[in-house]
Amino acid sequence: MHNIARLVMTLLLVVVLGSGFRWLYLHRDQWLTPVSQQTVIRVPESLWSVSLQDDGGRAYAFSKFKGKPVILNFWATWCEPCREEMPEISALAAQHPEIAVLGLAIDEAAAVHEFIESTPVSYPLLIAENEGMPLAEQLGNTKGVLPYTVVISAQGEVTQTFFGRVNRQMLQKALNLP
């Protein structure tokens, strides 16, 4: 009797796993195709009217970055992968000042200020708080995850999005940098 129960449970596990893998296989294009190979996504015009402040209260109007390549990195102080990717993003930003790199913190100003004290970066970290996730969703974050990074061309098109941690090589490839 015990062997029959074990056999039934094993068969159920195989069926469930098999169904899951089948679903992933049938929907693989949704997960594997980069944005650059999908339909071109224009940045919503409303993005250019957004203005956010850094932890010191300095306002950054996104309209000033229109016509430049832009990297928007959505992050939070409590997000370990977010913190891990920052040194590489910072190095890229320092080496390529022609690219606007902005960190949008889905966090409170006090937490961001404390973070900046211990981990300085070469690009502005803006306080997005409650505006951040809806903005990320408008730019393709359908999964609601952090970190989430969006690469926008000088023509105002989303050319690449990244769910999860990025590294310098990924961003250089997305921006066609050496």
Secondary structure as UniProt FT lines:
FT   HELIX           2..26
FT   HELIX           28..32
FT   HELIX           35..37
FT   STRAND          41..42
FT   HELIX           45..49
FT   STRAND          51..54
FT   TURN            55..56
FT   STRAND          59..61
FT   HELIX           62..65
FT   TURN            66..67
FT   STRAND          70..75
FT   TURN            77..78
FT   HELIX           80..95
FT   TURN            97..98
FT   STRAND          100..105
FT   HELIX           109..118
FT   STRAND          125..127
FT   HELIX           129..138
FT   TURN            139..140
FT   TURN            142..143
FT   STRAND          148..152
FT   TURN            154..155
FT   STRAND          157..163
FT   HELIX           168..174
FT   TURN            175..176
//
